[in-house]
Amino acid sequence: MSRPRGTISNPSDPDPVGYTVVARRYRPQRFEDVVGQDHVVQALKNAIRLNRVTHAYLFSGTRGVGKTSIARIFAKCLNCVHGPTETPDLTCDICRAIATGDDLDVIEIDGASNNGVEQVRELRDKVRTAPSRARFKIYYIDEVHMLSTGAFNALLKTLEEPPEHVKFFFATTEPNKIPITVLSRCQRYDFAGITPEQIAETLAEICAREQVEADPEALGVIARRASGSMRDSQSLLEQLLSFGGERLTVELVQQQLGIASDDRTLDLLDALSRRDAAEAIRIVDQTASAGVQPTELLGGTLEFLRDAMTIAVKAPVSMLSASPRQKPRLKEIVERWSLDTLLAALQILAEARGRLRGSQHGRTLVEIAILRVALLDNQGDLGEVVARLVALESGAPPVSTAEKKKLTPAEPAPQPLASKVEQPSPPSPDAAPALMESPAETGSGGERDLASISTDWAAWASTHTPDLSSRLLYLRPIDRPEPGILVLEPLPGYNWIVGLCERPELRTRIESAIRQWLDRDLSVRFSKAEEARMPATARHPSAVARADGLADEPIVKLIVELFEAKVVRVEHDDASAEA
């Protein structure tokens, strides 16, 4: 539902006593004024038109997205002298009283301060009373999740079978805290966060009504800062209008709200992508000297990094922060970083922002996070190194990026190198007939037998992306029990990798890669290695005990702390320990 510009309705008279804030003066008064909640508006209008208005509604969503406004509009539609109607006249006494929250038959209750059993029992007694002048008596309980368990229980019976003249509207920011017994008795509508574009358009209309010139880019900054809340954006606009001036500019918005400029944030990302730690710290210092709080700097950087991530994966979505003017510069930054590095930077900064809450050393934490990002190695290169190491450990020769492009599936793998992991040689047809396919199957349509797959497995596995190669090289094909099935087993001592590979997303990738390689529709089964094939250190109880004890060693604890790691398993070299 598109809303034409200049349609903000404001039927209420100005407060004769004092000033009325922007958020109250420009509160939506009709369904047509509501921004960003088209699905809710359409459903409620249909319910009125089809005479299917139920007795209880739950509106859930973050702050400032229109829950209370829609509840009041819905109440006007039901109780207007011309109603029930989708378009209340807004001029009758009932509509005007509902708009200001003073109607006797529309009772608004704060669930946070009226959350006891006694208050709900009092409400339960009053619902029997007929409305004084309107069609329905409507109870609107805000932050309903704040009611106590006893209060919810006291409300259940009335909520299930209320008098015909009573309607309940509930609003909450935390629907997960509402008992399922209450949820099942309500029609629930989830309110979406309002997009920055929709917020900026509404702010432009308000500025026009207030006779204030505003740069579109300035309104865009306010809209992004509001994080999907229309009320928050209007409160910020109120603050800026109070500053005075004939024009609202980007510089004024950034100065008054303590926000780092977009150009400065891009300068910081540019320094991080060039791994210039000194320049990055200088920009942090310069930003702090301008009065920008550490959380604001991290927030702006995270938003631009999110835009960089969408550019890196070529996602057809709108930008959170980057304007069309800034997008080319952001693309240049993206070209210096791999996607894995971008994701690592996002994770580091997001974790740092979480630690800032309540900390007295905010700037230091920000500088540490910035340095960690600036010193990040290229994660794509690191992934390739890991894949090459895994290939060496599994007995396959490492394959470089250039070699991957040249390698074809039909190309035989070179002879395996020596490895500290004992790998049995591929079984011959005479030695292991059970592992071979039947002649009928190998001859049908050129389908490859198990020996051929095993021979080429390591070379083929090395041709994939580092994250997938590092999994495939820990596996080996051991059986084809029937057409369309390939059984994979981990290398000795690596049964733990089966749990990873059985996750749906990784299993799908493995099966897809094998199907493309073999040009066959098949499924993969995983089989853990038998105990007899496990290394001696893994079977010997004393060796296991010593390996488990290593997790408490100071060096292991230090590694865990420095790299924020988690111990998955500890390998113990029994021979070196005895020496």
C-alpha positions in Angstrom: 0.0 0.0 0.0 1.7 3.2 -1.2 1.1 6.4 0.7 1.1 9.7 -1.2 3.2 12.4 0.1 1.6 15.1 2.2 -1.1 12.8 3.6 -0.2 13.0 7.3 -3.4 13.6 9.2 -3.4 15.7 12.3 -7.0 16.1 13.5 -6.1 17.0 17.1 -6.1 20.6 18.2 -2.8 22.1 19.4 -2.3 21.8 23.1 -3.4 25.2 24.5 -1.2 24.8 27.6 2.1 23.8 26.2 4.0 22.4 23.3 3.1 18.9 21.8 6.1 16.9 20.6 6.4 15.8 17.0 5.9 12.1 17.7 2.4 12.9 19.2 1.3 15.6 16.8 2.1 13.4 13.8 0.8 10.1 15.2 -1.1 8.2 12.5 -4.9 8.8 12.8 -6.1 6.6 9.9 -5.0 3.2 8.5 -3.8 5.2 5.4 -1.3 7.0 7.6 0.4 3.9 9.0 3.9 3.3 7.5 5.5 -0.1 7.0 2.8 -2.3 8.3 0.7 -3.0 5.2 0.1 -6.6 6.1 -1.4 -5.8 9.5 -3.5 -2.9 8.1 -4.9 -5.0 5.3 -5.8 -7.9 7.6 -7.7 -5.6 10.1 -9.5 -3.8 7.3 -10.6 -7.1 5.8 -11.8 -8.3 9.2 -14.0 -5.1 9.5 -15.3 -5.4 6.0 -16.2 -9.1 6.3 -17.6 -8.8 9.8 -15.0 -11.2 11.2 -13.6 -9.1 14.1 -12.5 -11.5 16.8 -12.4 -10.8 20.6 -8.6 -10.7 21.2 -5.6 -9.4 19.2 -1.9 -9.5 20.0 0.4 -6.9 18.3 4.1 -7.8 18.7 7.1 -5.9 17.5 10.0 -3.6 18.5 9.4 -0.2 19.9 8.0 2.6 17.8 6.7 0.6 14.9 3.0 1.5 15.4 1.4 -1.0 17.8 -0.4 1.6 19.9 -1.3 3.7 16.9 -2.9 0.8 15.1 -4.7 -0.3 18.3 -6.3 3.2 18.6 -7.1 3.4 14.9 -8.8 -0.1 15.1 -10.7 1.1 18.1 -12.0 4.1 16.2 -13.0 1.9 13.3 -15.1 -0.3 15.7 -16.6 2.5 17.8 -17.0 5.4 15.4 -20.6 6.7 15.2 -20.6 5.7 11.6 -18.9 2.3 12.2 -17.9 -0.4 12.2 -16.0 1.1 9.3 -12.6 1.0 7.7 -12.6 4.8 7.5 -13.7 6.5 10.8 -14.6 10.1 10.4 -12.1 11.3 13.0 -14.5 14.2 14.0 -17.0 12.6 16.2 -16.6 12.8 20.0 -15.7 9.1 20.2 -12.9 9.3 17.6 -11.5 12.4 19.1 -11.5 11.0 22.6 -9.8 7.7 21.5 -7.1 9.8 19.6 -6.1 11.5 22.9 -6.5 8.3 25.1 -9.4 9.8 27.1 -12.4 7.7 25.9 -14.3 6.0 28.7 -14.9 2.8 26.7 -11.3 2.4 25.4 -9.3 1.6 28.5 -5.5 1.7 28.0 -3.5 -0.2 30.7 0.3 -0.3 31.3 1.1 -3.9 31.8 4.4 -3.0 33.5 2.8 -1.2 36.5 -0.5 -3.1 36.6 0.8 -6.6 36.5 -0.6 -8.2 39.6 -3.5 -10.6 40.2 -5.6 -8.0 42.0 -5.5 -5.6 39.0 -6.6 -8.4 36.6 -9.3 -9.5 38.9 -10.6 -5.9 39.0 -10.5 -5.8 35.2 -12.3 -9.2 35.1 -15.2 -7.8 37.2 -15.5 -4.6 35.1 -15.7 -6.3 31.7 -19.3 -7.4 32.6 -20.4 -3.8 32.6 -21.7 -2.5 29.3 -20.0 0.3 27.5 -21.2 3.8 28.4 -21.8 5.2 25.0 -19.8 3.2 22.4 -20.4 0.0 20.6 -17.6 -2.0 22.3 -15.7 -1.8 25.5 -12.0 -2.2 24.4 -9.1 -3.0 26.8 -5.7 -2.2 25.4 -2.8 -3.7 27.6 0.6 -2.4 26.6 3.7 -4.6 27.4 1.4 -7.4 28.3 4.3 -9.8 28.8 5.0 -7.9 32.1 2.0 -9.5 33.7 2.7 -12.0 36.4 1.9 -15.7 36.0 -0.9 -15.4 38.4 -2.3 -12.4 36.5 -2.2 -14.4 33.2 -4.0 -17.3 34.8 -6.7 -14.9 36.2 -7.2 -13.5 32.7 -7.5 -16.8 30.9 -11.2 -17.6 31.4 -12.4 -14.0 30.6 -10.1 -14.0 27.5 -11.5 -17.2 26.2 -15.2 -16.3 26.7 -15.6 -12.6 27.1 -18.9 -10.8 26.8 -19.9 -9.9 23.2 -19.4 -6.2 23.9 -15.7 -6.6 25.0 -12.5 -6.6 22.8 -9.0 -7.1 24.0 -5.9 -5.6 22.3 -2.5 -6.6 23.6 0.9 -5.2 22.6 4.3 -6.6 23.5 7.9 -6.3 22.5 8.7 -9.8 23.8 6.0 -12.3 22.7 8.2 -15.2 23.8 7.4 -14.3 27.4 3.7 -14.7 27.0 2.2 -18.1 28.0 1.1 -20.3 25.1 -2.3 -20.5 26.7 -2.7 -16.8 26.1 -1.2 -16.8 22.7 -3.5 -19.5 21.5 -6.5 -17.3 22.4 -5.4 -14.3 20.3 -4.9 -13.4 16.7 -1.3 -12.5 16.5 0.2 -9.9 14.2 4.0 -9.3 14.0 5.0 -5.8 13.2 8.0 -5.3 11.0 10.8 -2.8 11.4 10.2 0.2 9.2 12.8 0.7 6.4 15.1 3.7 6.4 13.5 4.8 3.1 10.0 4.8 4.5 11.2 6.7 7.7 13.1 9.3 5.6 10.0 9.9 3.4 7.8 10.5 6.5 10.4 12.8 8.1 10.4 14.8 4.8 6.7 15.3 5.1 7.0 16.4 8.7 9.7 18.9 7.8 7.5 20.3 5.1 4.7 20.7 7.5 7.1 22.3 10.0 8.4 24.6 7.3 12.0 23.4 7.8 14.3 22.6 4.8 16.1 19.3 5.2 18.7 17.7 3.0 17.6 14.2 1.9 21.0 12.8 3.0 20.5 14.3 6.5 17.1 12.6 6.8 18.7 9.4 5.7 21.2 9.6 8.5 18.4 10.1 11.0 16.4 7.2 9.5 19.4 4.8 9.8 20.0 5.9 13.4 16.4 5.1 14.3 17.0 1.4 13.6 13.5 0.7 12.2 11.6 2.8 14.8 9.4 5.6 13.5 9.0 7.1 17.0 12.8 7.1 17.6 13.3 8.9 14.3 10.7 11.5 15.2 12.3 12.0 18.6 15.6 12.6 17.0 14.1 15.0 14.5 12.5 16.8 17.5 15.9 17.2 19.1 17.4 18.6 15.9 14.5 21.0 15.3 15.0 22.3 18.8 18.6 23.3 17.9 17.2 25.9 15.5 18.4 26.9 12.0 16.7 27.2 8.7 18.2 24.1 7.1 18.8 20.5 8.4 22.2 19.4 7.0 24.2 16.2 7.3 26.9 18.1 9.2 24.4 19.4 11.7 22.9 15.9 12.2 26.3 14.3 12.8 27.4 17.0 15.1 24.3 17.1 17.3 23.8 13.3 17.5 27.5 12.5 17.9 27.7 10.3 14.8 30.9 9.7 12.8 30.6 11.0 9.3 30.2 8.4 6.5 33.4 9.6 4.9 35.4 9.1 8.1 33.9 5.6 8.5 34.9 4.8 4.9 38.4 6.2 5.7 38.6 3.7 8.6 37.5 0.8 6.4 40.0 1.8 3.7 42.8 1.8 6.3 41.7 -1.6 7.6 41.5 -3.1 4.1 45.1 -1.9 3.5 46.1 -3.3 6.9 47.4 0.1 7.9 47.0 -0.3 11.7 48.6 3.1 12.5 46.2 5.0 10.2 43.2 3.1 11.6 44.1 4.0 15.2 44.7 7.7 14.1 41.2 7.8 12.7 39.7 6.3 15.9 41.5 9.0 17.8 40.4 11.8 15.5 36.8 10.5 15.7 36.9 10.4 19.5 38.2 13.9 19.7 35.2 15.0 17.6 32.9 13.8 20.4 31.8 10.5 18.8 31.2 7.7 21.2 32.9 4.3 20.6 29.6 2.5 20.2 28.6 4.9 17.5 31.8 4.4 15.6 31.5 0.6 15.8 27.9 0.8 14.8 28.6 2.8 11.7 31.5 0.6 10.8 29.4 -2.6 11.2 26.7 -1.1 8.9 29.2 -0.3 6.2 30.8 -3.8 6.5 27.3 -5.3 6.1 27.0 -3.3 2.9 30.4 -4.5 1.8 29.4 -8.1 2.5 26.3 -7.8 0.3 28.5 -6.3 -2.5 31.0 -9.1 -2.2 28.3 -11.8 -2.7 26.5 -9.7 -5.3 23.2 -9.8 -3.3 20.4 -7.7 -4.9 19.4 -5.9 -1.7 19.4 -2.3 -0.6 22.3 -0.7 1.2 22.0 0.1 5.0 24.5 2.9 4.9 26.3 3.4 1.6 24.7 6.0 -0.6 25.0 5.7 -4.4 27.8 8.3 -4.2 29.7 6.1 -1.7 29.1 2.7 -3.3 32.0 2.9 -5.8 34.5 3.6 -3.0 33.0 0.7 -1.0 33.5 -1.6 -3.9 37.2 -0.7 -4.0 37.5 -1.7 -0.4 35.7 -5.0 -1.0 38.2 -5.9 -3.7 41.0 -5.9 -1.2 39.3 -8.3 1.1 38.1 -11.9 0.7 34.6 -12.7 1.8 36.0 -14.8 4.7 38.0 -11.8 5.8 34.9 -9.6 5.7 33.0 -12.1 7.8 35.9 -12.3 10.3 36.0 -8.5 10.6 32.2 -8.4 11.2 32.5 -11.0 13.9 35.3 -9.2 15.7 33.6 -5.8 15.7 30.2 -7.2 16.6 31.7 -9.0 19.6 33.6 -5.9 20.6 30.4 -3.9 20.5 28.7 -6.3 22.8 31.5 -6.0 25.3 31.2 -2.2 25.3 28.0 -2.3 27.3 28.8 -1.3 30.9 32.5 -1.1 30.3 34.6 1.8 31.5 37.3 1.2 28.9 35.2 1.6 25.8 37.8 3.4 23.7 40.5 0.8 24.5 38.2 -2.1 23.6 37.4 -0.4 20.3 41.1 0.2 19.5 41.8 -3.5 20.3 39.1 -4.6 17.9 40.2 -2.3 15.2 43.8 -3.5 15.5 42.6 -7.2 15.3 40.8 -6.4 12.1 43.8 -4.4 10.7 46.1 -7.4 11.4 43.8 -10.0 9.9 45.5 -12.2 7.3 43.6 -12.8 4.2 41.2 -15.5 5.3 40.9 -17.0 1.8 44.7 -17.5 1.7 44.6 -19.0 5.2 41.9 -21.4 4.2 44.0 -22.6 1.3 47.0 -23.1 3.6 44.8 -25.2 5.9 43.5 -27.3 2.9 47.1 -27.9 1.8 48.2 -29.0 5.3 45.2 -31.3 5.5 46.1 -32.7 2.1 49.6 -33.5 3.2 48.4 -35.1 6.4 46.0 -37.3 4.4 48.8 -38.5 2.1 47.8 -36.5 -1.0 50.1 -34.0 -2.6 49.1 -30.3 -2.1 47.4 -28.6 -5.1 47.9 -24.9 -5.6 45.2 -22.5 -6.9 46.8 -22.5 -10.3 46.9 -26.3 -10.4 43.3 -26.5 -9.4 42.3 -24.7 -12.6 44.2 -27.1 -14.7 43.2 -30.3 -12.9 40.4 -32.3 -14.5 38.4 -35.1 -12.8 39.8 -37.6 -15.1 43.4 -36.7 -14.3 45.0 -39.3 -12.1 46.3 -38.2 -8.7 50.1 -38.4 -8.2 51.5 -41.0 -5.9 50.7 -40.2 -2.2 53.5 -38.8 -0.1 54.6 -40.3 3.2 52.3 -39.3 6.1 52.3 -39.8 9.8 48.7 -41.0 9.5 48.7 -44.7 8.6 46.5 -45.2 5.5 45.9 -48.7 4.2 46.6 -48.9 0.5 43.6 -49.0 -1.9 42.2 -52.5 -2.0 42.7 -54.6 -5.1 39.8 -56.4 -6.7 41.1 -59.7 -5.6 41.8 -58.6 -2.0 38.6 -56.8 -1.3 35.9 -57.9 -3.7 33.1 -56.7 -1.4 34.3 -53.1 -1.9 34.1 -53.4 -5.7 31.0 -52.9 -7.8 29.6 -55.7 -9.8 30.6 -56.0 -13.4 27.1 -55.2 -14.5 27.2 -51.9 -12.6 30.6 -50.8 -13.7 29.7 -51.4 -17.2 26.4 -49.6 -17.1 26.6 -46.2 -18.7 30.3 -45.9 -17.9 29.7 -45.6 -14.1 33.0 -45.5 -12.3 34.0 -48.3 -9.9 35.2 -47.8 -6.3 38.9 -48.3 -7.1 38.8 -45.5 -9.7 37.0 -43.2 -7.3 39.5 -44.0 -4.6 42.5 -43.4 -6.8 41.3 -39.9 -7.9 39.7 -38.9 -4.6 42.5 -36.8 -3.0 43.3 -34.9 -6.2 39.6 -34.2 -6.8 39.0 -33.2 -3.2 41.8 -30.6 -3.4 40.1 -28.8 -6.3 37.3 -27.3 -4.1 37.1 -24.3 -1.9 39.4 -24.5 1.2 36.5 -25.1 3.6 35.1 -28.0 1.6 38.5 -29.5 0.7 39.5 -29.6 4.3 36.5 -31.9 5.0 36.7 -34.1 1.9 40.4 -34.8 2.4 39.6 -36.3 5.9 37.3 -38.8 4.2 37.8 -41.7 1.9 35.4 -43.9 -0.2 35.2 -47.4 1.2 32.1 -49.0 -0.3 29.3 -48.9 -2.9 26.8 -51.3 -1.5 24.3 -50.6 -4.2 23.9 -48.3 -7.2 23.3 -44.7 -6.2 25.0 -45.1 -2.8 28.6 -44.2 -1.8 29.9 -44.9 1.7 32.6 -42.5 3.1 34.7 -43.2 6.1 37.0 -40.8 8.0 40.8 -41.3 8.1 42.0 -43.3 11.2 41.6 -41.1 14.3 39.2 -38.6 12.8 35.8 -40.1 13.6 34.8 -36.7 15.0 34.5 -35.3 11.4 31.5 -37.5 10.7 29.3 -35.3 13.0 30.3 -32.2 11.0 29.6 -33.9 7.6 26.2 -35.1 8.7 24.9 -31.6 9.2 22.4 -30.9 6.4 24.2 -28.0 4.9 27.5 -29.8 4.6 26.0 -33.1 3.5 24.2 -31.3 0.7 27.4 -29.6 -0.5 29.3 -32.9 -0.4 26.6 -34.8 -2.3 26.3 -32.1 -4.9 30.0 -32.0 -5.5 30.2 -35.8 -5.9 27.2 -35.9 -8.2 28.8 -33.2 -10.4 32.1 -35.1 -10.5 30.7 -38.6 -11.2 27.8 -37.3 -13.3 25.5 -39.5 -11.3 22.5 -39.1 -9.0 23.7 -40.7 -5.7 23.5 -40.3 -2.0 26.3 -40.4 0.6 26.5 -42.4 3.8 29.0 -41.9 6.5 30.5 -44.7 8.5 32.9 -44.2 11.4 36.2 -46.0 11.4 36.3 -49.2 13.4 38.1 -49.3 16.7 40.7 -51.7 15.2 41.7 -49.0 12.7 42.2 -46.3 15.3 45.7 -45.2 16.3 47.3 -46.8 19.3 47.2 -43.6 21.3 43.4 -43.4 20.7 42.8 -47.0 21.9 45.1 -47.1 24.9 43.3 -45.9 28.1 46.5 -44.4 29.7 47.2 -42.5 26.5 43.6 -41.2 26.4 43.9 -40.1 30.0 47.2 -38.3 29.3 45.7 -36.6 26.2 42.7 -35.4 28.2 45.0 -34.0 30.9 46.7 -31.8 28.3 43.5 -29.7 28.0 44.4 -28.3 31.5 48.0 -27.4 30.5 48.9 -23.7 30.8 49.9 -23.5 27.1 46.6 -25.0 26.0 44.7 -22.6 28.2 46.7 -19.7 26.8 45.9 -20.6 23.2 42.2 -20.9 24.1 42.3 -17.4 25.7 44.3 -15.6 23.0 42.3 -17.0 20.1 38.9 -17.2 21.8 39.0 -20.9 20.8 37.2 -24.0 22.1 39.0 -27.3 22.6 37.5 -29.9 20.2 40.0 -32.7 20.7 43.6 -33.1 21.9 46.1 -35.4 20.1 48.8 -37.0 22.2 52.0 -38.5 20.7 52.5 -41.5 22.9 55.9 -42.4 21.4 57.4 -38.9 22.1 56.0 -39.0 25.7 57.8 -42.3 26.4 61.0 -41.0 24.9 
